Amino acid sequence: MRPFLLIMATCAALWPALSLADATVPTKDIPGSKDSPALKRYDGSFIVSYTKFSYTDFKVSLANLEPTDQHDVMTNQPVLPKQEKELEGVLTRLVYLIPADRSPSR
């Protein structure tokens, strides 16, 4: 059997199980999460991931990202800044789900 047909047959066989998966869209923030006091939330969005570190180290970019042979740990992209600074302190990571009819860049 050709690889493409094998993949299609596998997908067809798994389709009933995939259709039963719980893929609900969040309608409220995850429990225990809260917005940053420094940034305003995009109207109609919900927090879907929230992590807060009381004390950690992290790097801040001080220059534009440039192509490189290395991969950025956070984005897995082959770009890194030419200059960055390591800081220590409180770190909060928030991930929001925005409404489907909105652009994340506006």
N, C-alpha and C positions, 0 to 999 in steps of 0.2 A: 504494500500500500504506500502511496506517495505521502511524504511528511505533511503536506497541506491537508490532504484528505483525512489523515490520522488526527490532526489537530481539530478539524471540523467535526469528526465523529466523536472525539472526546468532549468537545464543547456541547454537542447535542445530547450526549449521555448525561452530562452534569447539569444541563439546563433546569430540570425539575428541582434539583437541590438548591441551585442558585436562586430560583424564583421564590423559595421559601425563606430566604435569608431576611433578617430584620434590618431593613435599611431605612429606618424612620429618620426624618429630618428634624433636628433639634428645634424646639420651640421656646426654650429657656436656657439660661446659663447652666453649666455643669455645677453641681453642688460644691460649695467651698471657694468658688472663684469670685474675683472682684476686679473691677477696672482699675487701671493705674490712675492715681490722682493727677498725674502730669499730662495725660492725654484724654481727649474726648472720644467716646465710642461712636462708630459709624451708625447712624440711625437704622434700626431694624436688624442689627446684627446680634449674634449670640456667641458667648465664649464656649468653645468646644474643647480647648486644652488650656490648662493653667498649671504652671510650675513656679514656685517661689523658693529661692535659696536665701537664707538669712545671711550667709557669708560664702562666697566662692570667688574664683578668679576667672576672668574672661578677657578676650581681646576686642579692642575697638579699632575699626579701620580709620586711618588718617589720610587715605588717598583712594583714588578710584581703583576698581578691580581691574586687573590685567591678566591676560592668558598666561598659564603656567603649566608645567608638567605635573604638579601636585594637585590633589583634590581637596577642596575645602571640606572640613569635617561636618559643618552644619548644613551645607547645601549640596555636597557631592558634585560640585561644579569645578572644572579645571581653571578657576580664576582665583586670585588672591590679591590683596592690596600690596602695593610696593612698600607702604609704611603702615605700621599698626602699633598700638600701645597696650600693654597688659595692665589691667586694673583689678582691684579686689573690692568686694563689698556685696551689697544686696543685689540680687538679680531676679527679675520677674519676667517670665515668658508667657505671653498671651497669644492664643490663636482664635480668631473670630471667623464665624461663618456669616457671610454677608447675603442679603437677599439676592435671588437669582436674576432679578431684572436690573441690578446695579453693577457698575464697573468698579473694580477695586482701585482704579487709578484716578477717580474723580471724587 
